[in-house]
Amino acid sequence: MQAFNTDVRNRIIKLVKGILEQNLLIADVTSSAKLVDVGLTSMDMVNLMLGVEAEFDFTIPQSEITPENFQSVETLERMIATQLQPATAA
């Protein structure tokens, strides 16, 4: 399970860094850093949501598209793990 979480975290960080690079920003993206503090705008959050859906091949339920779930890499990681759990438990 730890390897799964590390893989998810690394993939999220890569997505965030990719969006920052498109905006010509470079930031140290840690799992606990607030995404707005590293430079993501509200439009970037939409791109991040779409990127997460594409990267992990699932549609984020409307109820999970909340500011709380998109605060940091950690909060995104928890939401993604919860969404993928039923698929991985089978």
N, C-alpha and C positions, 0 to 999 in steps of 0.2 A: 504494500500500500504506500509506503514511503517513496518508492521509486515513481509511482503514479503521481503523487502530489508534487514531487520535484519536477517531473516532466511537465505537468500542468503549469506550475509556477514559471518555469523557463519559457514556455510557449507564450504565456501572457506577457512576460517582460519583453520578449522579442516583439510582440505586437505593439506594445506601448512605445518601445524605442523606435520602431518603424514609423509610427505616427509622428513622434517628435522629430525624427529626421526629415520627414516631409515638410515640417514647419521650420526646418533649419535650426532646430534646438537639440542640444545634447544635455542629458541629465543623468545622474546616477539614480537608476530606478531600483529601489529596494522593495521588498515585499510589503513593508509597513508604510512606505511613503504615500502621502495623499496624492492622488493623480492630478488634482488641480494644482497642487504645489510644485509638481515637476513640470507643469506647463500645458496640460491638456485643457482645451476649451470645451464648451458644450457641444460644438460640432465634432470635435475630436472624440468625444464620448460616444456620439452616434457611430462614428467610424469604428471605434473600438468595439462597440456592441456588434456591429456587422462582421468585424474581423473575428471576434470570438465565435460567432455562429458559424462562419466559414471554416475556421481553424479546427473547431471541435465537432463539426458536422451535426449540429442540432439547432433548433429554434428556441431562443430564450422565451419562456412564457411571459406574457404581459405582466403578470403579477410579480415577476422577478426583476423587471426593469425599473429599479428603484435607485435613488441616489446612494442609499446604504450599500447596495451590492456593487456600486461602481466607485467606491471611495478609494480603494487601494488594490494592489495586486492580491493581497490576502483575502479581502472580501470577495473579489471576483473568483479567486481560487475556490473558496468555500461554496459559492453559488454553483460554479461549474461542476465541482465534485458531487454536489447534491443532485444536480440534473443528470449526471452521467451514472450515478450510483445504480439505479434500476437496471440499466443496460449492462453494467459490469457485474452485477450480482447474479445475472442469469446464467 
